[in-house]
Each structure stands twice: as structure tokens, then as C-alpha cells.
């Protein structure tokens, strides 16, 4: 399942967005050229031929959903998104549905009129946009107008498109400085990473630094002095900002401040080394940071917390972290935040002033930190939630370093208002994302920040028949502020064929997109306290397979389970989802772990769906002959074949690489001898292997055998094929450790936590399909 082919050219296989019927899989290394329909990196639909009639859609039971990642990163082999500026008059738009002009508008009466491709309204073309057309109805200035050639463009927004005056987004770094944060290595790692990032930051960059324990500590910067000024605020019930924003925000790249910032990042860990403070005023620090950014035009608050905030405004109490089952009412109660009015007020202020909040949570092993409460503001504002339970610098330091680097350096969008418009006949029924849609209109949402990984799903329904049209269109428009302070409108327009054939609906359905929708529907149901989401997911699977069996394969033997080619992995994926930590019932998952897993699933990008649902397992010892050796294309190496994700396939005397899209785990089985480890890695224990692989890249390659170098090359190849997604850290898992138990619980073809193994589940699904048939 999901075996990636060898990359045969730099950037992978080339595709043109108007040529494929079904886009390449999200896990495939590919270069997509925009030829008038938005690239599948930005927008995908679960069905690539949309049923014309509501009855066909209802019979198929395949969810019609658009998955949008509006600011997905493009590779160096793909053309950048063009920026189009029409001044204060703005872009040409439909007068009825407000859709933006795109390559699928049609032109009439010598170019004086145009027809909107979404609602078929005929509009007059303003004089400043007028151009004659040729005998095929194409404008003669087509080559000069990117918006008429490309499915994705950025328009410079006129001033009247928003009430706010855009400014360059700023960043507030808010770091817990309690005894646990310092002694666990969390605070030193944060400042070490920030110091390392200074040389990678781009202009314009301005940030403020706040630390907190039982009080708040601000750092003011003034030109031509040797070090910053430390200002402490002891009032944590009504916190305030003690200095002007001009003194607190610093440009770390400016010659007058570079030395101060570098010295502060270098010296702060030592200054808190002897602290005895165990109380955390995280709520006061959050309130002060949001107020600071609100007064300076918005931006991004990064909260680093290692313990439960127990003092000051927004203080949380320790809720007994019972080992819970999803079926218990207590479990649902732990998903509700404490201090609701406080966090609601902070979130409302954030949305009003364009402030996003991200949290990095690094509690000690088994210690409750209340993810439910601390994630509320990040979820509503479009921030990140990075959860590192049992933080250990040796294990988690790499992930923290790369996640923090990506969050700070990436080209995120701020103060975002997004709307999805559809062709006549289609309407948005629900939206699935970590944030909430507008109350009245599920096709629209307002959020303070969208990262390059931010993804939202719109589930569509038929409002009427789609008649007389060969294509339907979906258009996403997102008004946002970029990192340079420009107010832009990003517009994606997706073209899809229309069909009246039920068999075509199934033939051109995309399994990863359907799975992404099902898993997010289940996560949304679980977060809202519904206990029957597993049964709903299984029922959706049965309904789709029965519809195909009854309407497209009715001539086959009644006893056979007939799966459509496009959905042949659906029972496997549904079986696997039921066993994931986010959805598994049982006593081995704590409330914080489950909630963090559910939030991750709810924001899951397309490219991570398949590996997270069904991890890839590669045999690393013994390696096939060519595996890990260079191909003729760049730095790429040959990959070994994958094996089934079943414990029966894991021999006791081998080493495996397990890839779930989030991390890479090198699994050393119990019968791998010390002599064999010595031969490959030059050490005799799994712990020593972990130490070698944790070394910096340059040091890692010294004194390693050829076989070990090939193993490392394969790990780098997996990362190289996923350049658009967060870095995957590599950890070593050995027999008899807690990490092994967690790893074996992800071997999804086996029986896990009371859920059936895959073969039994497939038989169960078959019986349900048969009983529905009868």
C-alpha cells in the first residue's frame, strides 16, 4: 500500500493541471504546472467527475468535498503564484455571485461582455478591462493577463476591501521560565533554536520576547547599548505592557540590535538556571502578549509552556487525568476547556486585531497540562498546537527545533477572510477545520493566520440539478496580509467535469481525499462528545460499497465482495482509523494525548493522510541490493519495497523503518544481535545507535559502515520526498520500551485495543453489504 515509485527526474513526474482526470496521489513526488485550473497542491475534490443529479449523488453515498490548502508551499520546480495589481478599481468580478475573473469566463460582443463560469450571469466589461476577441472568442491580450491563464493568482487588494490598515505582522515569543521548564532542557532548547534561526530570518522581521514564571518578564531594546533592559511585571491578575511597543519589538537583523538579541538568547538560560519558581502565570503572559500585538497591528504569539498554568488570570486547576474511554461522560467533559470566559475573550480580541496564538506544550512524563484549555485560542485563531509529552531534549529536541523553525520562517498569511464559491447547483453544507466557520454561512470563515500547512474541507451538497454544463467550478478567495504587510487576495479556481454516470463517479473518486473527509468528520464528532462516530464511519464505508455493488456490479456472484478500483483500500483505511490513538477506546491513552491527536487529525494536510492512516514499513536489515544507493537523478536513492503493516510480517531478527508521515522510527527487533549492530553501526546496543543517529549530520557519517550509510540515505530520501510538510525526526525504538508498545499499537492490520484485525473487519463489512443487499 502506498509504495512510492523511484523518482525518475528532478521534481518528480510532470503534470499539467488541465490535462489529468484524476490528480496524482498526494504522496507522489510530482511537479504540477498551473494551466488554468488550480494545482492539486492547493485544491482537491473527492470526486473528479461531479454527478449532475442530486439522485445520483445520493445513490453513490460518496461525499462530495473540496479540500483546500490555500497557501501550500510550491517546490523550486513549480512556477510562483503571479501577483496582479489593478489599483483601487480592483479585479473584475461577477456582479451577481461576486466570483473573480478567471480563465473560464467567456467573452462576447467583441469583448464588451463576459459570462461568469460559476453562476452564468452576463456582465458588462468595464472600459479599463476591455479588449477585443478573436474568432474563437479568446481575448487578444490573453498572454498579458495571468488571471486569464492561471488557476491561482494573488490580487493586490484595494483599500476598501477591508477596514484595517495592513501592517507588517510581528511576533511575540513567550517562554515559560519555571524550574521544570529550565531543568527539563525545554527553555535552553527554545533559546538555542531561536539563536540559530537569526541568520535565516528575512526582512522585515520584528519580535518581542517575554518570559514568565510567577511574574512576567519583558525585555526592552534600545539602540547603541550593550544589552537589553529587563522589566518585571508582578501584577498577574490584571497584567499590562510596561513599555512602549517600539522598545519591546526589535529587528534582530538591524546592526544596532543584533548583538543585544544574540546576547539575550545566549544568556537567558543561565540567568534562570537557579530559579526555584514552580508556579506558571501562563494566562497573564498570554493576555499581555495579545494586548501587545493588538496595539501594533497584529501578528503571531508563540507560547512555550512546560507545566499547567496555576496562578494569576486564567489559572487552571489540575483535573484528575483519568484513563478514559471515549464512551464515558467524564472523557467528553475533559474535552471542555476550563476558564471558558477568559479564553473566549482572548480569542475574540485576537480575531478582532489579527493576532494568532500558537502553543508548544512540553509537559513531563504523565503530567497533565490541559490541552483542551490551552488549545482553544490557537484553534480559533489558526495557530499551531505542538504537543511534546514527556519532553526529553535527546528525543524531542530535533522535532522542536524543526517545528519552531518552520513556524517562524514559513510564509504564513495573516488576518485572513476566506470564502468558497461553487457553480450553480452546488452549495456548501459543512466546513471541517480546527477553527469555526461563520455562524450563518459555512462557506466563509475569518481567522487570524493560515500557515502553509493549514487545510480546510468543505463538504458540498446539491441545491438543484446541474443541467446543460460540461463542467462545474469551485473558487476559493482568501483576503489576507502577507509577511511584507501587503493586503492580497489569493484566488484558486478549480474546474471539474460533470457526469450523469454513477460508474464514472466511482471510477474518478480519489481514495485519499475521501479518507481525509471521513477522518475529519470522525474527529469533529469525537471533539463534540458524540460517541457513535466509529459506527458512522463504518456505515459510510458500507453505503459506498453497497451502492457500487448494487448499481455498477450487479451481474457478479452474490457471495463476492466487489470493491470499486478507486476505493479498494477504503475498508483497510476505515479499519485502521478505528485503531488510531485519537479514536481508540482504552486506558492507554490520556486525555491530553487524545485531544492533541484529534486536533492534529482535524487539521491534517492531504499529503500526510495516507501515511498516518496506514504507516509504511521498510526492511532496513537486510537491505535489498540497490536500496539506499544513488539513482541517476540528483541526490535521490533507490527505496526498498514496503511490507504489510502487520506484526506477522515483522521478523524477530531484522531492523525496520516505520514511516507515519509525522516521524520516522528505526525499529530494532529483539533477536538482532550485538555483533550485527556492531557490524552495521559500530556499536552494540540500540541506545548507542540512537546516540549516533542523533549526532549532527556532518558527524553522523564518520566511521559508519556502507550499510549504515544506506540506511541513513533512505531516511533522507523519505524526507526529501516530503519537502512540503513538516520535518520528520528519526528515533530509534528497541524491544521492551514504552516506545515499542506505542509503535506496535500503530501496526494497523492487527487486532488493537479490541478492534478487529483487517481480515476480520473486511469479512464484517462484507456481511453488512450483503445484509443491505438482501
N, C-alpha and C positions, 0 to 999 in steps of 0.2 A: 504494500500500500504506500503510495506517495514516493516511490523511488524516483529521485531526480536523475535525469539523463546527464551525461557528460557535457559540459559547456564546450561547444564547437567553435565559438567565435567570441571575441571580447564583447561583453554586454549581453551575451545570450542570443537566442533566435530573434530575428527582427519581425515585427508585426506592424501593420497599418490599421488604425482604429476603425476605418470604414470598410475593411476587407474581411474581417473574421465574423463568422456567425456566432460562435461561442468564443469568448476571450480566452487567452492562455491561462492555465491554473495560476492562482495567486502565489503558489510556492515555486513556480518555474522561473528560472533566470531568463529574463526577456527584456527587449528594448521595444517600447511601443511608440510609434510615431503618430501624432495627432493629425488626422486628415479630415477634420470636420465633425467628428463625434468624440466626446471626451474619452481620454485614455481610461482603460480598466483599472489603472492605479488610483484614479480619482473616484470613479463611479462604476458599480456593477449592478446588474439586476439578476434576481434568482431565476427568472425565465427570460431567455433571449429571443423568444417569439411570444408576444403577448396575446392571449386569447381575445378575440374580437367581442365575444358574447359573455355576459355575466354567467350564463348557464354553463358554458364550457369551463370557466374558471372555478365555479362551484363544484363541478363534477370532478375536476382534476385534483382539487384539495392541495395543490402546490401553492405555497404562499408567494404572492407577487410582492417583492420587496426590493427597494433600491438601497444599496449600501454605499455611503458616501464618505470618503476621506479627503476633505476639500483641500488640505494643504500637504498632501503626501509628498515626500521627497522624490525628486527626479534624479536619475543617475547622470553621470557625466556624458553618457551616450545619447541622452534624450534632450530635445530642444527645450530651452527655458520657456516659461509662460510669458507671452508678449504683454507689454503694458501699453494701453491705448488711452490717450488723453484728448477729450473733446471739449475741454474747458468747462465753463459754467453752464453751457447748454446740456452737457451730459450725453450719454449714449442714447441711440434711437431705441424706443420701447413701444410695445403694443399699447394702444390706448385702452383696450378692454382688460386683458389679463396681466398687463404690466411686464410681460416677458421681454427679455433683452434681445436685440437683433443678433442673429446667429447664421451660420452657413445654410440653414434650411428655410429661411424666409424666401418667399418667391416674389418676383418683381413684375409689374405690369405697366401698361400705358406709358411706354418709353421710359420707365424707371420712376415715374411720378407717384406710383402707388406700390404698396407691398402687402403681402398676406402673411399673417402670423402663423407659424407652423404649429403652435400649441392650441390656439382657440379658433383659428381660421378667420379672424377679424381682418378686414381690409382697411389699411390706414394710409393716410397721405404722407409722403416722404417730405420732410422739411427741405427748404431750398439749400441749406448748408450741407445737407447729406445727399442731395440729388446727384445722380449720374446716369447717363444713358445706358441702354441694354443692347446686347447683340441679338442675332436672330434666334438664339437658343434661350433667350430670357435671362442671360447672365450679365451682371453689371460689368462695364468696361474697366472699372477701377479695382476689380477683384484682387489683383496681385498686390495692391497698395493697402488693403484693409484686412488686418489679421483677424478681426472678429467675423469676417465672412469666409475665412478659410480654416479656422481652428475651432475645435470644440471647447477649448478652455482659454480664456483671456482674463486679464486684470484691467478694469477700467479705473481711471483716476476719478474719484467721486466728487461731484460738485459740492459746494459748501452747504447747499440747502438739503443735502441728503441726510444730515444728522445735526442734532442740537449742539453736540460737543465740538470744541476746538481741539483737533488732534495734537498730541504731543509725543515726544519720544518716550516709549514705555520705560519705566525704571524698575529696579529690582531691590527688594529688601531681604537680606539674609538674616534669619532669626534663629539662633542656635542655643539649645539648652546647655547650661554650664553647671549642672548639678554634679555631685560626686560620682554618681553612676555613669553619667554621660562622659566624664573625663576618664575615669578608670577603666571603662569598657573599651576605650580606644575610639569611641564614636566621634567626640569633639575633635581630637587630634586628626583623625582621618578627613573630616569635613574641611578643616582649615588647610591641611596638606593638599587636598584636591583643589580647593579654591586658589591656592597659591600657584599650583601647577597650571591652572586654567588662564592665568593672567595673560600669558603670551598668545593665547588662542582667541581672546575676545576681540570682537570687531567694533569699530566706531559706528554709531555713537553708543556708549555704554555708561550708565551711571547706576551705582548701587549704594545702599546703606547697610550698615552692619549693626545688629542688635544681639546681645547675649542676655540670657535670663536664668536666674535660679529662684530665690525667694524675692528678688528685686529685678528691675530691668536696667540693663547697662547699654548706653548709647555711645557711639564713637564719632566725634566731630573732627572734621578735617579742615585745616587752614593752609593756604599756600606758604611756602618758604619756611616751614618749621620742620623739625626732625621727626616728630611723632604725633599721632592723633591724640585728641583730648578725650578722656574717659568721663562720661556723665552718668550718674546713677539716679534712677527714679524709684523711690521706695513705696510710693502710693500704688498699690496693685488692685485696689477696689475701683478707683477712678483714674486709670493711667492716662498720661498725657505725653506729648512730644516736647522735650525740654529745650530744643534748639530750632533754629530755622532749617527748613529743608535744604537750603543752599549749603549749610555747613555739614549736614548729615549725609547728603548724596555726594559721592565722589566719582570722578572719572579716573579709573585706575590706570588708564593709558597715558594720562597727562603727565608731563615731566615734573610738575610741581607736586604731584601726589603719589607718583608711582612708588617712591621709596617708603612713604608712610604706610601705604596699603600693604606692601610686601612685608614690612617690619611687623605690622599688626597681625597678619596671618601667621607669621613665623613665631611671634612671641606669646600670642593669646593662650595656647595650650599650656605653656609653662606657668603663666600667671594664675591659671585656675587649678594647677596641679595639686595644691594643698587644700583645696576647698573642703569644707565639712557640710555644706548645704545639701540637704536631701529633698527640699521642697521645690516644686516647679510651678511657677506662675505663668504657665503657657497661655492661658486665656488672656491675661493682661498684655502679654507680649504680642499676641495676635491682634488685639484691639488697637494697640498703639501703632503697630506696623501698618494696619489697614488705614488708620487715620492719616499716617504719614504719607502713604502713597495716594490717598484720595485728594490730599492737598496739592499734589504735584502732577496731576494729570493721569493717574492710573499706572498700572504695571503688574508686577508679579511678586507676591510674598512667598518666600521659601522657608517653611517651618521645619526645624530639625528637632525632634523630640525623642527622648530615650526613656521617659517614665511618665506615669499618669500625672496630669496637672492637678495638684491637690490644694492650691492656695490662691487667693485673690479672685477676681471676677472670672466667671466661667469655670470655677473649680469643679472637678469631677470626683465622685466617690467610687470606691472600689466595689464593683458589682461582682458578687461571687461568680467566678468564671466556671459555671457548671459544665461538665461534659454533657453536651446536649445532642438531642436528636431533633431533626427538623420538625418532627411531628408534635413536639411539646410546645405548649404555650410559652413556657419560660424561654425557650430558644428564640421564638419570634420577638419576645419582649427585649432580649438583648440586642436586637437589630434596631431598636428605637434609641435615638440619642438622648443623653442627659442634657440638662441646661438648654432645652429647646429654644426658649425665647432669646437667650444670649446668642446662640449660633445663627438663629433666623435673622436677628437684627444685623449681625456682622455680614451675613450673606447678602442681605438686601442692600447694605451700604456698598459692598463690593460690586454688585451688578449696576448700581446707580453711577459709580465713579470709574468703572472699567478696571477694577482690581481683581486679579485672580490669586488664589491661595493654593499652594502645593504643600504636601506634608511628607516628610521622610521619618518613618517611625521605626525605632530600633530598640525595642524592649529587651530585657534579659530573658533567659530561657524560662518559658512557662509563666511569665509575668503579664498580667492584664494591663493594656494601655487604653482600651476603649476606642477601637477603630470606628465603631458606629457613630460616636460623637465627633471625633476628630476628622472624620472624612466628610461630614455634612457640607462644610463650606467649600472644600475642594471639588466635591461632586457638582455643586450648583454653579460654581464659577468656571469650571473647565480646567481645574488644576490636576496635578498628578498625585497619586497616592502610592508611595513606595514603602512597602512593608518588609522589614528585615527582622523577623522574630529571632530571639536568641543571638543577637548581633555578636559576631566574632570577627575581628579585623582580618584574620588569616583566611577566613572562608568568605565573608561578605564584603571585605574591603574593595575587591575588584569590581563587584557589581555596583556598590555605592559610588565608586569613582566614575564609572562609565555612565551610570544613570544620571548622576549630578551633572556631568559634562554635557550630556545630551540635552538635559532640561535647560541649562544656562545658555549654551551656544547655539541651539537649534533656532530656526527662523519661524517662531510661533507668530500667530496673529492675535490681536487684542481688540477688545470692545466689539465683539462680533454679533451681527444680526444675520441669521441665515433663514432662507425660505426655499422650499421645493415647490416648483410649479409643474403640473402634468398636463398632457394633452387632454382634450375634451373626451370625457368618458371615463377618466380615471380620477380618483381622489385619495388623499392621504387618510388612512384610518387611524394608525397609531405611529408613534415615534419611539425608538428604543435607543437610549444612550445613558451615560452616567448622570446627565443633567436632565432638567424637565422641559417639555415644550410649553408654548403659550397655552393658557387655560382654554381659550376658545378655539384656537387654530393649531392642530397638531403638526401642520406643515411648517411651522415657524418656531424658532427659538432665539433667545438672547443669552449670550454667555460671555464672560469677561475675557476668555482666552481659548484658542484652539491650537493645540500642538500639532506637529507634523504627523503624529500617530492618532490624533483624535478622530473617532469614527462614529457615525450615527446611521441608524437603519430606519427607513420609512416603509411601513407596511401599507400597500395600496389596495384599494377595492374598486370595483366597477360602479360608477354612478349611473351609467347608461351604456347602451351598445356603442362600440367603436365602428362606425359604418363608413364605407367608401374611402378608407385610408389604408395605404400600404404600410405606413409607419406611425409609431407613437413617439412622443418626445418627453423627456424629463429634463428640467432645467433647475439647477441649484445656483442661487445667487447669495453671496456672503459679503456683506458690508463689513470692513474690518480696518484696523490700523496696523501697518507693518512696523518692523523694528526701527525704521528710519522716521517714523511719525507721519507717514503719508496715509491718507484715508483712501482706500481702494475698494473696488467691488470685484470679487472673483466670481466669474460665471462659468459653469460647466453645463454643456448641453449634450445629452445622450440620446442617440437615435436607436430605436429597436423596431424590428419587423412585427407586423400583425399577422395572426393566423386564425383560421376558423377550425383547424385540425387539432383534435385532442392529442393525437400521437406526436405531432410536432411540438406541442407544449412540453411533453415529456422528453422528446429527443433533444431539445435545446435547453433543458434545465441544467443548472450548474450546481453540483453537489456541495461544494464548499460554501457557496452563498446561502443555500437552503439550511445547511448546518449552522452557519453563523446566526441566521434568524432564529432557528429553533433554540439554540443555546442561550441567546439573549432573552427570548420570551420566557424561558425557564428561570433565568437569573432574576428577571424583573418580578416574576411571580413569587419566587423564594424571598426576595427582599421585602415584598409587600405582605409576607406572612401566610401566603397560600400554601397549603400542604400537599396539593394533588398535582404539582407541576410535572412530576415524572410520568404520571399516568397520561396527562395531556400530551406530553411529547411522544410517548409510545402510540397514543391514539392517532396523532398527526401522521406518524410513520405508517401505521396500518391503513389509514384512509387513503394515503397516496398510493401505496402498493395495491390496495384493493381496486382503486379507480383504474389503474393501469391494467390489472388482471381482468377486470370485468369489461373494459371498453376497448382495449388495444391488444389483448392476448386471449380472447375468449375461446379460441379454437384449440387451445392446448389442453393437455390432460388435467382433470380437475385436481388431482393429487399433487401437482407440481407447484413449487413456489416460483413464480415468474417475476423477475425484477427488471425494471427498465434499465438499459445500459447506463444511462446518466445517473441513476440513483442506486446502483448495485451496492454501494458502500453505506447506504443510509441505515440499514439495521445495525451494522457494525458501529457506526458513529453514534447512534442513539444508545446502544448498549454501553459504549464507552463513556458517554456523557453522564449516564446514570451513576457511574462509579467515581466521577471526579470529586476531589475534596470539597468543591463548592456545593455539591449536591448530595454527597454521601451521608447517610444517616449512620450514627455510631458514636462511640465515646472517644475515638482517637482524634477528633477534630475539635479544636477550641473555638470559642465564639469569634475572637479576633481573626483567627486563621480563616474561618469560613467566610466571614464578611469581606475580608480583603480579597479572597478568591472570587467571590460573587461580583465584587466591583470590577476586578480585572476582566472577568468574562463579559460583563456588560459593556466594557469599552474595547472589546477585542478587535484588533485590525484583521482584515481578511487574510493577510499573509501568515498570520500565526494560528489561524483556526485549525487547519488540518493537523499540524504537528502537535498542538496542545491536546486535541481530542484523541489522536492516535500517534503516540510517540514513535519516532524512527529508531530502530536498533541496528547498529552496525557491529560486525565482528571485528575486533581490533587485534586479537591474537588467537589463531594465526591469521595473518593478513593475506588476502588473495595476491597473486603475483604482481599485478600492476597498481594495486591500491596504494594511494599516498605518493605515487610517482608522478612527475610532471607530465601534463599533456603538452601539445604544441601551441596552446593558447595562453599567453600571459603567464601568470603565476598559478594557474589552475592545476589541480591534481586529479587523478582518477579516484572516484569514490568506490568503496566496497559495496556489494549488494546489501539491501536491508533484509532482516528476517522478521517473521511474525512476532507481534507483541504478546508473546505467551511464555510463561515460565517453562513449559515443556521444551521450548527451543533453546533455553539458556543452559549450555553445558557447564559443568562444575569446574572445569579446568581451563576456562577461557576468560578473556577480557572483552568487555563490550562497551561501546559508546552509545549512550541513550540521549536522544535529542528531542526535547518537547517544545522547541521554539523559544522558550524562556531561558533555559540553561542547558549546558552540556554536562553529562555525568559519565565519568570513566568508571565502570563497574568491574572491580576485580573480584572474581568468584573465589570460593573457599579453597579449591584444590589447585589454584595457581601457586606453584612452588616458589620459595625464596630464591632458588637457583635461577628460575626462569625470569623473575623480576630483576635479579642481578644482571642477567644477560641482556635484558632489554634496556633497563633504566639505570643500571649501575648501582642500585640499592636493593635492599632485601625485604622491605615492608611497604605496605600501602601508604602508611603515614609519610614515609620518606619520599614516595612517588609524588604525593600531594605537595610536599615542600619543593621538589624540583620543578613541578609544573606551575607553582606559584611564583617562581622567580621572574624577574623582568625578561622580556623576550630575548634580548641580546645574550644574557647569561644562561638562558634556558638551553640553548643549543650546544653549549660546550660539553664535551665528554659524553654526549648521548649517542647510542648506537644508531645504525641506519634504520632499524625497525622503529625505535622510539621517535626518530625524526619524521618518519612517515605517519605515525600516529598523530603527532603534533600538526603535521601538514593537513591531515584530514579534518582536524578540528578547525583549523583556519579556513579550510575550504567551505565548511558549513557556514561560518561567519561571513565569508566573502559572498556567498550566495544570498545572504540576508542583509545587504547593506542598508535597506530601507527601514529596518526595525531595530529596536534597542540591542545593545551588545549582549552576547550570551557568555556569561562566565563559565569557566570549566572547574568542576570539583571532582574529587576522587572519592568513590564510595567503596567501602570494604565490608566484609561479612561481619555480622553481629553488631552493627552500629544502628542507632536510631535512623540515620540517613538511609540505610538499606531498607528498613521497614517502610519508610515513605516512598522509596523508589519502587519497591515491589507492589505497593498499592496502586501504582500507575500502569502496571502491566495489564492492559485493559481487556485482553481476551480471556483472562482467568476469572474465577469467582472471587469477588472482592466485596467485603462488608455486606454479605447477604444477597448481593446481586448475582444473577445467573452468569455463567460463562457464555462466551459468544455463541457456541453451537446450540446450547440450550435456549438462549434468547431467540436465536433465529427460528428454532422449532416453535417457540411460543408465539412469535409474530406470525409464522405460517398458519398456526391453528386459528389465531384471531382473524386472519384474512379469510381462511376457509369458512369459519363460522359466519362471517359477514356475507360471504358469497352464497351460503345456504339460506 
